[in-house]
Amino acid sequence: MGDEVTIHEIISDGMAVGDTEHESHNYSERARRNLWLQFSRMGAYSEHNEVPVIVRGEGTKVFDANGTSYFDGLSGLFTNSLGHGRADIAAVAATQMTELAFFPLWTYAHPRAVELAEKLAQLAPGDLNRVFFTNSGGEAVESAWKLARQYHKLRGDTDRYKVISRDIAYHGTTLGALSITSVEAYRRPFEPLVPGAVKVPTINFYRAKEHGDDLAAFGQWSAHQIEEAILREGPETVAAVFLEPVQNAGGCFTPPPGYWKAVREICDRYGVILVSDEVICAFGRLGTWFGAEKFDYQPDIITCAKGITAGYAPLGAMIVSDRLAEPFQHEDTSFLHGFTWAGHPVACAVSLKVLDIIEQEKVLENVLSHEAHFRQSLQDLRDIPIVGDVRGSGYFWGIELVKNQETKESWDSEAAERLLRGFVSPELFRRGLICRADDRGDPVIQLAPPLISTRAEIDWIVGTLREVFTEAAKKHV
């Protein structure tokens, strides 16, 4: 993938960038005292169970405060797509800071936001030509629901406020995005949520209760569940449908053949906005710029973040069709929504550089050239008794672990806890592989390595999984 220069290679005065593994600060103890980790069981950390502290990254690896290296098999939560420590991206950020460190997109524009909006419009499918910047994926989802509601009101459809999403799906944690999210454990502490969020079955063919022997029929059935929900709620009340190209939560559910074509027809039939939530799937994760391109469908809105800057700065976006943007183009109308930091000049400059690198270094081609090998290597793990389903696309894969491979029997919650958190996840980490043990549904190990990862690195990932899964099968079956 080219010999990219790292930040550490251009340091000429012997000064380290930030903290290194050679420093003796007890970050774990200080983290326990003051730092509140995201989505983490803080009580799990004690003086005998340290908080992992990652102090630097280089290429596809990161290093902790003890000097131990790890392969970043989750791309820093599906984000560090180009790897760590690239000086060329850092240089662009530094230059932008000296030129224009910050100015908001409220009433005014700045060059980098204009250039990035133009670039995203060129890359996005169809007439998705209007770009509304946010700071994150959750904010992009929140923005899309609000846009859908205001759009319908401007057109006189004042009762359209509901949104449909799939079961188990994750769409963010702001109150609106959390309402669209279908992970019950995440929702329960904050109820009552925003009214109008309706759920339909997910596209998990491995555990299909309907048409489990016919993938195409299952795809039509799954799409029809959306139509049934629209009719049940009343088409005049439904504003939008939110779906991921490949569903993250639950473990990389891929769409059955014919699914997206049917969903697009259903949304058109009832005047419902189709939102493609591509916070994870956009910018090469599936080997294409957008998941809509990979599965050949045309959304009305794309929500995105993460890979848009490859993790080098916070940025999200909502990319909107000309049709939806049109009612907001009149002098007396505005989308009454925004964020101070959205479209930050430094983040936009970083994003422009990242998109250029993806093109110049043929990153999409790298993903597509290794996709089949990645898939087959993971499927070969099914000779291990606890490996059930293998599913995913591009550089985004999930391996569901089962108690009985033949019957697909899963574990109860206590056994799944012992398997995932008690052995598999810590053992993979001990062996130098960062991935995700996902228990939002049946037990799944998720992989999303940097898009620059080589075939040799894929083979190392799979080899490490084989060792740990084989040992887990002896302990837990």
Secondary structure, DSSP 4 states (H G I P E B T S, - for coil): ---PPBGGGG--SS--SS--TT----HHHHHHHH---TT--GGG-BTTBPPP-EEEEEBTEEEETTS-EEEETTHHHHT-TT-B-BHHHHHHHHHHHHH------SS---HHHHHHHHHHHHHSSTTEEEEEEESSHHHHHHHHHHHHHHHHHHTT-TT--EEEEETT----SSHHHHHH---HHHHGGG-S--TTEEEE----GGG-SSSTT-HHHHHHHHHHHHHHHHHHH-GGGEEEEEE-SSB-TTT-BPPPTTHHHHHHHHHHHHT-EEEEE-TTTTTTTTSSSSHHHHTT---SEEEE-GGGTTTSS--EEEEEEHHHHGGG-STT-------TTTT-HHHHHHHHHHHHHHHHTTHHHHHHHHHHHHHHHHHGGGGSTTEEEEEEETTEEEEEE-SBTTTTB---HHHHHHHIIIIIHHHHHHTTEE-EEE-SSS-EEEE---TT--HHHHHHHHHHHHHHHHHHHHHH-
